[in-house]
Structures are given as C-alpha cells and as structure tokens.
Amino acid sequence: MSSKEKANLARIRDNQRRSRARRKEYLQELEARLRQCELQGIEASSEIQMAARRVADENKKLRGLLVQHGVGEDTIETYLQTSPTTDTMMGGQYGSSKKHLQPHTAPQRSSIYIPTTSTSNVNNCNYATDMITTMAGGDPSAVRQDLGCLPGMDCEVDNHLVFNVMDRYTGSVGL
C-alpha cells in the first residue's frame, strides 16, 4: 500500500470519526430540546390549571358581587344562557372600547348603579371603575382610560368590556 493510499485511508477514518462525533452531539442536543419541550408542556398544563382555578374563583366572587348588588342567581343564569359570547360581541380578545361606549344623559352618583337604558349589558363607567379598583386594585384614572372613558366623561360601558378590563387587572388570562 502506497503512502498516498495510507494517507487517504487515514483521512477517511478521521472524517468518519468527526462525523460520528457531530451526529452524537446533534442527538444529545435534540434530546435536551425534547426534555425542555416536555418540561414546558408540563409547566403550561399547570399554568392552565392555575388560570382555570383563578377564573373559577373570580367568577364566584363576581357572582357574589352581582348578588350583593341585587342581581339574582336566576337572572345571572338567564343572562349567561342567552347572551352572545364576548368574542362575538367584542370582535377579539379585548375589542375596541369605542364601539361599546354610549353617552349617558343623566349622571348616576349612587354607589349602586342601576342602568337607566333598556339594555342591561352596560354599566356606568364610574361604577365600573369603582368595581374594578375595589376588586383588583389599580389607579382609577388608568382603569377609566382602559374602559375608554375620558376624564370627566359620564358614559356607559359594555359589561363584556368591564370584565375584560377586570381580567387584565387581576392577571387572569382570557382562556
């Protein structure tokens, strides 16, 4: 065997060794990525479960608040069964607050707001702001802005928007 052939065989063996090392390193990288994805899946599942618990707890508190303000359980159930979903009314996760605002002619100053319009799907922006800041905290002027209400503006805000803003302040994610 000539020295040229020996050098060629040595080069081939060296290339094969490097190829096996690269393949082994690549497989280890893929296995690590697989473990990471599995862990993220487990974390996401537990986060979803925690979010579901938070939503259930929040719904319980909101129902209690509604009952406290004179809305009966039967009215709540009827509303939930007959009302369109938030996404269809809002056109997305939070929708545009402008299309849900309606001018309010007579300012309502009571701590318990009773809608004066024929639709029961709206609340006075002052009442909505008080409700959100009481339950979730936050700066009242920032909450009013998130509701789409200008300073000094007395308007009515769609309840779906109120709940979406409340979700943002309580950290609940729309699921």
TIKOLNU-514479 format. One record per residue (C-alpha): residue in three letters; x negated, y, z negated. Coordinates in steps of 0.5 Angstrom, whole numbers, padded with zeros to 4 digits, always signed. Last residue first. Layout:
REM TIKOLNU-514479
ALAXYZ ...
//
This chain:
REM TIKOLNU-514479
LEU+0118+0063-0056 GLY+0118+0070-0057 VAL+0112+0071-0062 SER+0113+0073-0069 GLY+0108+0078-0072 THR+0113+0081-0076 TYR+0112+0088-0073 ARG+0113+0085-0066 ASP+0119+0081-0068 MET+0122+0087-0070 VAL+0121+0090-0064 ASN+0124+0084-0060 PHE+0130+0084-0065 VAL+0131+0091-0064 LEU+0131+0090-0056 HIS+0136+0085-0057 ASN+0140+0089-0061 ASP+0141+0095-0056 VAL+0139+0101-0058 GLU+0144+0107-0060 CYS+0142+0114-0060 ASP+0140+0120-0064 MET+0134+0124-0062 GLY+0130+0128-0067 PRO+0123+0125-0065 LEU+0125+0121-0058 CYS+0128+0114-0058 GLY+0125+0108-0054 LEU+0125+0103-0059 ASP+0118+0103-0059 GLN+0118+0110-0061 ARG+0122+0109-0066 VAL+0118+0104-0069 ALA+0112+0108-0069 SER+0116+0114-0072 PRO+0118+0109-0078 ASP+0111+0107-0079 GLY+0110+0100-0080 GLY+0113+0095-0085 ALA+0117+0088-0083 MET+0124+0088-0087 THR+0124+0095-0089 THR+0121+0098-0083 ILE+0125+0094-0078 MET+0132+0096-0082 ASP+0130+0103-0083 THR+0128+0104-0075 ALA+0135+0100-0073 TYR+0139+0105-0078 ASN+0136+0111-0075 CYS+0136+0108-0067 ASN+0144+0107-0069 ASN+0146+0100-0067 VAL+0148+0096-0060 ASN+0151+0090-0059 SER+0158+0091-0062 THR+0160+0094-0055 SER+0167+0099-0056 THR+0162+0105-0059 THR+0163+0107-0066 PRO+0158+0102-0069 ILE+0158+0102-0076 TYR+0151+0104-0079 ILE+0150+0102-0087 SER+0145+0107-0090 SER+0150+0113-0087 ARG+0148+0118-0083 GLN+0151+0117-0076 PRO+0151+0122-0071 ALA+0157+0123-0067 THR+0155+0123-0059 HIS+0150+0118-0059 PRO+0147+0117-0052 GLN+0146+0110-0050 LEU+0139+0107-0050 HIS+0138+0100-0047 LYS+0136+0102-0040 LYS+0130+0106-0043 SER+0127+0100-0047 SER+0125+0097-0041 GLY+0124+0089-0042 TYR+0121+0086-0048 GLN+0120+0079-0046 GLY+0123+0080-0039 GLY+0129+0082-0036 MET+0132+0085-0042 MET+0139+0082-0041 THR+0137+0075-0038 ASP+0131+0074-0043 THR+0135+0076-0049 THR+0140+0071-0048 PRO+0147+0072-0046 SER+0152+0073-0052 THR+0158+0068-0053 GLN+0155+0063-0057 LEU+0151+0067-0061 TYR+0156+0072-0062 THR+0161+0067-0064 GLU+0156+0064-0069 ILE+0155+0071-0072 THR+0162+0073-0073 ASP+0163+0066-0076 GLU+0158+0068-0081 GLY+0161+0075-0083 VAL+0158+0081-0081 GLY+0159+0086-0088 HIS+0152+0089-0088 GLN+0150+0084-0093 VAL+0152+0078-0088 LEU+0147+0082-0083 LEU+0142+0082-0088 GLY+0143+0074-0090 ARG+0143+0073-0082 LEU+0136+0077-0081 LYS+0133+0073-0087 LYS+0135+0066-0084 ASN+0133+0068-0077 GLU+0126+0070-0080 ASP+0125+0064-0084 ALA+0127+0060-0077 VAL+0122+0064-0073 ARG+0117+0063-0078 ARG+0118+0056-0078 ALA+0118+0056-0071 ALA+0111+0060-0071 MET+0108+0055-0076 GLN+0110+0049-0071 ILE+0107+0053-0065 GLU+0101+0054-0069 SER+0100+0047-0071 SER+0101+0045-0063 ALA+0096+0050-0061 GLU+0091+0048-0066 ILE+0092+0041-0064 GLY+0091+0043-0057 GLN+0085+0047-0058 LEU+0082+0041-0062 GLU+0083+0036-0055 CYS+0080+0042-0051 GLN+0074+0042-0055 ARG+0073+0035-0055 LEU+0074+0035-0047 ARG+0069+0040-0047 ALA+0064+0036-0051 GLU+0065+0030-0047 LEU+0064+0034-0040 GLU+0058+0037-0043 GLN+0055+0030-0045 LEU+0057+0028-0038 TYR+0053+0033-0035 GLU+0047+0032-0039 LYS+0047+0024-0037 ARG+0048+0026-0030 ARG+0042+0031-0030 ALA+0038+0026-0034 ARG+0040+0021-0029 SER+0038+0025-0023 ARG+0031+0027-0026 ARG+0030+0020-0027 GLN+0032+0018-0020 ASN+0027+0024-0017 ASP+0021+0022-0021 ARG+0022+0015-0018 ILE+0023+0018-0011 ARG+0017+0022-0012 ALA+0013+0016-0015 LEU+0015+0012-0009 ASN+0013+0017-0004 ALA+0006+0018-0008 LYS+0005+0010-0007 GLU+0007+0011+0000 LYS+0002+0016+0001 SER-0004+0013-0003 SER-0003+0007+0002 MET+0000+0000+0000 
//
